[in-house]
Amino acid sequence: MKLELRGITKRFGALVANDSIDLVVEPGQIHALLGENGAGKSTLMNVLFGLYQPDDGEILLDDVAQHFSGPGQAMSAGIGMVHQHFMLIPVFTVAENVMLGHEPTKAGVIDLPEARRRVREISDRFGFDIDPDALVGDLPVGVQQRVEIVKALSREAKVLVLDEPTAVLTPQETDELMATMRRLADSGTSIVFITHKLREVKAVADTITVIRLGKVVGSASPEASTDELASLMVGRDVELTVSKNPPQLGDEAFTVSGLTVFGASGQPLLDDITFSIREGEVLAIAGVQGNGQTELAEAIMGLLERSSGHVRLYGEELSRSHVRSVLDRGVGFVPEDRKVDGLVAEFTVAENLMLDRSFSGPFTKAGSIDFAARDRFADEAIAEFDIRTPHAGVLAGRLSGGNQQKVVLARELGRDLKLLLASQPTRGVDVGSIEFIHERIIEVRDQGVPVLIISTELDEVVALADRIAVMYRGAIIDIVPADTPREQLGRLMAGVHE
């Protein structure tokens, strides 16, 4: 089936999320929609799927104009969508999830054997190897994603939209998904592949459309270099590789030993976590999201109560410290969700830059805030960290994601550090800001500060790390050198210890 979008425009108040976008996906083609977070990719696909109504433009399938008032009409027309966050019910079987919403019936009763047969048929056709009677909650993430694809195909989808499909996959699962996409395309299915990952686009796409700030800014072939694609995404030349010298290691500075945290159900969220970091070293925590990384950062910072174990910085016990105390002891913390934990959107840039030091020097004098000192610090930080804002009095919530992250980074690096803990430091950040943030992290490391990075982006882990610790189901399964092959890292992320 041929898909064509003509002049699609979608506005949210004054914000133009999609601006006269044209897109053609030919039958059996894998068409990558490439762009930074916030570029308008997902909004465009939500318009296609009937979740949003376009303000202007039209959708055509095989040259026939379509008008979808909801996802049901889009699915009936042959459009399937696999969302970044799966729409599955964990306590249902595969067959029950697949038939949900269009249940086959026989003599007025749900025909579960027919649903099982349909799952087996599609699974066999594309080599998915899925048990129709397996509980979805017991399946690995990669298999759950195949269930989502089977759901779409069971409704006769001729156009399949995959929205950031590799966000929760190991490298091996990503490779399997790419092979699945190719088989689907070879069978005639048209695929729209939404992503911001250049490596994946080059590996599987037939053609590439790049969106920036809601507009199509160019097209490219998979043969284009990653530098060319990155320049299209950002609008300027970008250095994608992290330049760093070998680490100049000092003394052991930060140690975690036997750290264990139990959840409300009594199951361990963190299971006997043990590692150390030396001065001038970056230890990166790798793993698929949801394997205890968030809990590890929160336990170190005192945001999560520790059940047992020790956290020591230069021999000083942090295990029973509160957040305020941990920060005061020289720990810089970049949280994984800047909007929730890193910034106050209704505060100005200047106010956010003094958030964790508003009661002490250099921002207070005789018990009152020294506004002149605060504003000087803010102006210097804005210049040093290239924060794109007209002035320090702008509300932080009005900045782009990349500039919000720079505010957090400027605040945490704007004091004497004994440890930097950065969790998902470039999540939702454009390529240009990623380049800048990586450079600053390496600068901190080269100043002799121990650095702990937690990231689900394997490219980022490999680029920054001097050593890599892989987490799986709340435990560190191994700690390996930074030059460990990606294939081996992928196996570790899947829980396979060699």
N, C-alpha and C positions, 0 to 999 in steps of 0.2 A: 504494500500500500504506500502511495506517495503522500507525504504530509507537506503542506505549505502554509506558512504564516505570512500574512501580508499586512504590513504597517501596524502591527500590534502595539497599542499604547495602553498603559495602565498607570493611573494616578492614585495616590493616597494623599488627599488634601493637596498641599503645595508640592509634595514629592512626586516626581515622575520616575517610577520604578522601571518602566519599559517605555522607550521612546521610539515609536515607528520602526519596530523590529521586523525585518524580513528574514525568513529562514525556509529552506527547502531541504527535505530529507527524502532521498530516493528509496524505492523499494530495495530491501536487502542491504541497506547502507548503515554503517555505524558512524553517526554524525556527532562529533564531540562539541559540546557547548562549553567553552573554556572562559573562565573569568574569576576574578577575586570574589571572596565572600562579600555580599552586598552589591554585586554588580548587576543583579536583576535576573539571574539564571532561573532560580527556583520560582520566582514570581511569574516568569514567562511560562514555565511548565504548569504552574497552578492555573493559569488562564487556559492553557490547552486542555487540562483535565477537568475543567468546569468548576473548579473551586473558587475562581475569581471570574468576574465578567469584564471583558476588555472595554475600555472607554472608546477606543477606535480600532479599526482593523478587522480582519476576518481570518478564519481558519478554514482550510480546504483539505479534504481527503479525496484523493484521486480526482482532483479538479472540481469537486462539488463542495459548495460552501456549507459550513456546519454552524449550528448555534446550540451550545451546550449550556443548560441552566444548572447542571450539577454533574458530579462524577458518574452517576448512573447512566446518563445519556452518552458521556464520553466513552465509557466502557462498552456500551451497546454498539457504538460506532466503530469499535475496534482499537481503542486506545487503552493501554495498561500502564500503570505507574508503580514503580517500586521506590518507596520513600526512604530517605536516609535513616529514619527511625521506623523500624518495622511495625506493621499493623497486624500483629499476630496475637492470639490469645494463648498464653503459655500452657494452661491446663487443658486445652483442646488438642486432639490428635491432628496430624497433618491433614488427613482427609476432612476432618470437621472444619479446620481453618480454611481449606481450599474451597469448600462448598458454601461457606458462610455468606449469606446474602443472596445466593442463587441456588438454593438447595434443590437437588433433583428429587422428584417424588414418584411414588408408584402406588396407585390406588389410594391416593391422598395421604400417604405416609412417606416421610423422608427416606430416600433410597441411599443408605450409607454404602452398600456394596457398589453402587454405581459411582459414588464419589471415590472409593478406593480404586476402582478400575481406571477411572480417569487419571488419578495421580500416577498409577503405575504406567499407564500408556505414555504420558508426557515425560515421566522420569526415564523410561526406557528409551524414548526417542532421542533425548538429549544427553543421556548418560549421567543423570543426576544421582542415581542410586539412593532414593528416598523411600523409607518404609512408611506407607500410608497410615499405619497404626501407631507410629511413634508419637509420644507427647512432645509438642514443640518446645516446651521448657527444658527438655532433656537434651536437645540437639545443640551442637556447636553453632556459633554465630554464622559461619559460612554456609552451613546446611539450612539454617533458618532463612537465609537470603534466597537460597534456591527454592524454598517453599513459597516465598513471595513471588518469585518468577513463575512457578507452576500455577499459583493463584491467577496471575494475569493471563497466562496462556490458556488456562481452563475456560476463560471467558472469550476465547478466540481473538486475543489481542494481535493485531497486525502491526501496530506501532507500540514499542515498549520504551518507556522513559525510565532511566535509571538515575536517580538523584543522589550524587555523591555516594556511590555504592560501595566504595572501599574504605569508608571512614572507620569501620569497626572490624576490618579483616586483617589477618596475618598476611605476610608476603605470599605464602603458598596459597592461601585462600583467594588472594587477589589474582594470582596467576590462573587459578581454576576458573574464576569469574571471567577473565579475559577469554579463555578458551570457550566457555559457555556462550559468551556474546558472539564469538565468531561462528559457532555452530548455529545459533539462532539467525544470524544474518545470512548465512549460507542457505538456510531454509526459507528465506524470503522475508523474515521479520525486519522491519525498519527499527533502528535503535537510536534514541537520543541519549547520549552519555554526558551527564552534567558533572563537571569536576573542576578542580583548581590545580590538579596534580599533573605536571608536565610529563613526567616519566610515563604515566599510564596512557595519556593521550597519544603519545608517540608510539606506544606499543600496540594499540588496538584500533585507533580511529582510521576511517577511510578519508574523512575530511574534517576540518576544524573551523568553527566559527567562534570568534573572540568577542566577548561583550565587556564593555567598560562603562561604568556609571550609567547603566540602562540603555546603552546604544551599541549597535554592532559597529566595531571599529576595524574589522578586517577578517579575512579568511586565510587559511594556511593549509598546507599539506603536512602529513606526518613526517615528511623528510625535513621540514624546517627545524632549525636548531632550537634547543631549549632557550638560548639567549634571545633568539628572534621572537619566540612565543612569549617569553617573559616581558620583552619590550612592548609587545602589542597589549598585553594585559595591563601594564603599568603606565605606558605612555612615555617611557624613557629607558635608556640603557641600564641594565641591572647586572651586578656581579653575583652570580648564583653560588659560587663556591666560597667557603669560609677559609680565609687565609690565616694560618696560625703556625707558630713555631712549636717544636717539641716542648713539653712542659718542663719547667724548672721546679722540680718537686722539693718541698721543704718537709717540715715535721708533720707527723700525723696530727690533724687539727680537730676533726669532727668524727665522732664514733657513735654508732647505733648498735646495741647488742641485745639480742633476745627480745626485741620489741614485739609485744603481743597486744592486740585489741580485740575484745569480744563484742559482737553485735547484740541487739536486744533478744535475738532468738538463741543466744548462747554459742553461735557459730563464730569462729575466728575471722575477723575482717583483716587482721594482720597476724601472721603466724611466724613468730620467732625470727623477725627481721634483724639481720646483722650485716653491717658493712662499715667501712671507714673511708675518709677522704683526707688527703694530705694537702698542705699548703700548695697553691699553684696548680691544682688538679681539678678537672671537671669529671665528675661521675654522673652519668646519665642513666636514668631509670627508663627502660623500654618496656613495652607491653601493650596489648590491646586494652582499650578503655574498659574500666570496670573490674580490673584485677587487683585493686587495693591501692592504686597510686594516689587517689584523692585522700584516702584515709591515712596513708603514710605522711603526706604533707601536713594534714591536720593534726596528726599525733605529734609530729616534731614541733609544730608551732604552739601546741597546748590548746588547740581548738577541739580536740577529741581526747577523752579520758583514756589513759593507757592502763591496761590491765597488769602488765609486767614489763620488765626490761629497763634498759638505760639509754638515755640520749645525753651525750656529753660533748661540750664545746671547749677545747683546750683543757680537758679534764674536769670542767665544771658541770655538775649535773643539771640538765634542763628538764628531766623527766617529770618533775612535779611543778614546773613553772607555768604561770598563766601567760597569755599572749603578750600582754604589756611587758612582762619581765623578759620574755624571749627576745622581743624586739630591742629592748634596752640593752641587752647583752651583745648587740652587734649583729643580729641576724636580719638580713634584708629579705623580704618575702614578696614575691610576685605571684599572686593567687591565680588559679586556673580560670576563674570567672571574674574578670575585672569589673563587670557591671554590678555583680552581687557583693564581692568581697574587696575589690581594689579601689573603687571610686565612690564618691557620693555625687551622683549626676547633677543634683540641684546646687552643688557648691561650685565655686569658680575654680579655674585652673590653679590660681594662687592658693586658695584654701585647701585644695586637694594635695598640693605639694608640701603642705605643712601638717597633714593629718596626724601622723603618728609622733609628731614632736611639738605640738601646739602649746604644751605646758612647760617647755624648757628652751634653752638656747639653741640656735640664735634667734628664736622667734618670740621670746618673751623678755620683758624688762620690768623689774619691780612688780611682778605678778600680773602684768598686762601684756597683751599681744603688741609686739613692736611691728606695726604695719609697714614701716619703711624697710625694715630688715626683711620682712616676708616678701615684699614686692621686689626687692633687689634680688633675692634668691630666686624668685619665680622668673624674673627677666633673664637671669643668667642660665637657668635650667632650660627655658624655652629656646634660647640661642644654642646652648650646648647640645641639646637632644633633638634639635630641629623639629620642635612641636609646632605644627601648622595651625596657628591661632592668631587672630588680629591683635590680641593683648591678653594679659593674665586675668582679666576680669570676666572673660567669657565662661559661661557655664560648661563644665566638663562634659555633660550629656550631649552637648551640641557638636562635639568633636567627632571626627571619624574614628573607627575602631583602632586603626593604627596609631593615631595621635593620642587616643585615650591610653593605649598601652605604653606609649612613650612617657606620658605623665606618671604612670605607676613606676616605670623603670627609673625615671629621673628622681622621683622621691626616694626610692629605696637605695639608689646608688649615690644619692647626694649626702651621704654621711659615712663615717668610718665603719667599714664592715669587717666582721670576723668570719662571716659565712653568708653566701648568697644562695637562697632556695628559690628557684624559678620553676613554677608549675605551668606547663603548656604556654611557654613565654610568647609564642607567635600565633596562638589560636585566633582565627578571624582577622588576621592582619595581612595587608597587601604585601606583594613580593618586595617592593622597595623598602618597606618598614622592617620586613624580616631580615633583609641584608643589614640594616642599621643595628637592629637588636642583637643579632649574632655577633657583630663586631664589638659591641659594648660588653657582652658577656665574656668574650675572649680577653678583652682589656682587663676586666676584673680578675680573671684567672691569672693573667700575666703580672698583676700586681701582688701575687702571692696569696690571694684569698681562695679558700676552698669553695667550690661551686657544686651544687646539687641541682641537676636539671631533671625534670619529669616531663616526658613528652610521649605522645602516641604517634608522632610523625617520625617514622624510622629514618628518613633522610636527615631530619634535624638532629636526631640522636647521633647518627654516624658523623655528621659534620662537626658537632661540638665536643663530643666525648673524648676523654683520654682513656676511660674505662667505661664499660656498659654493664649495668645490672639489669637482668630481665625478671620481671614480676609475672607470676601466674597464680591465680586463685589465692591472692593474699600473701604469697611467699616469694622470696627471691630464689629463683630456680638455678641461677648461675651468675657469676660475674666474669666477664670476658674482656679481652683487649678490644680497642676501638676498631682495629682492622679485621675483626672477625667477619667472615663472609655473610652477606645478607641472608643466604639460604639457611645458614646455621642459626642466625638470629631468629629467623622466621619459625624454625622448628622449636626453638626455646620458647617463643611467644605462644606456641600452640601446646606447650607443656611437655615437649619431647626433650628429655635430657640425655645427651649422648655420653 
